[in-house]
Amino acid sequence: MSMKLRFAAYCVEIYKAAKNISGKEAYRIFSENNVFNYLLDCWEALHTTGAEYTINSIDKFMAKG
């Protein structure tokens, strides 16, 4: 598995824990809001940040919708 895909999986895990939702629900949210594309496009910047920053970044990305 590539580093980018591992990061995307990590993001699903931290997001579901932060939002107290299931992995299935987090996956659905990411899929419906193109979050996976965002994570892969911004991987170089995001993979060096902490979980809280990454979660906030995901929420901001989705809010721009």
C-alpha positions in Angstrom: 0.0 0.0 0.0 1.4 3.4 -0.9 2.1 6.1 1.7 -0.8 8.2 0.3 -3.3 5.4 0.7 -2.1 4.7 4.2 -2.5 8.4 5.0 -6.1 8.3 3.6 -6.9 5.3 5.7 -5.3 7.0 8.8 -7.5 10.0 8.1 -10.7 7.9 8.0 -9.6 6.4 11.4 -8.9 9.7 13.1 -12.0 11.4 11.6 -14.3 8.6 12.8 -12.8 8.7 16.3 -13.1 12.5 16.5 -16.7 12.6 15.3 -17.7 9.4 17.1 -19.0 7.7 14.0 -18.4 4.4 12.3 -15.8 3.7 9.8 -18.5 3.1 7.2 -20.1 6.5 7.9 -16.7 8.2 7.7 -16.0 6.5 4.4 -19.4 7.6 3.1 -18.8 11.2 4.1 -15.3 11.2 2.5 -16.6 9.7 -0.7 -19.6 12.0 -1.0 -17.5 15.1 -0.4 -14.5 14.2 -2.5 -12.3 14.2 0.6 -10.2 11.3 -0.7 -9.2 13.4 -3.7 -8.4 16.4 -1.4 -6.3 14.2 0.9 -4.3 12.7 -2.0 -3.8 16.2 -3.6 -2.7 17.8 -0.4 -0.8 14.8 1.0 2.6 16.4 1.1 1.4 19.2 3.3 -1.1 17.3 5.4 0.8 14.2 6.3 3.2 16.3 8.4 0.5 17.9 10.6 -1.2 16.5 13.6 -4.5 14.8 13.8 -6.4 17.8 15.1 -5.1 20.0 12.2 -6.0 17.3 9.7 -9.5 16.9 11.0 -10.0 20.7 10.9 -8.7 20.9 7.4 -11.1 18.2 6.3 -14.0 20.0 7.9 -13.0 23.3 6.2 -12.7 21.5 2.9 -16.2 20.0 3.1 -17.7 23.4 4.3 -16.4 25.0 1.1 -18.4 22.3 -0.7 
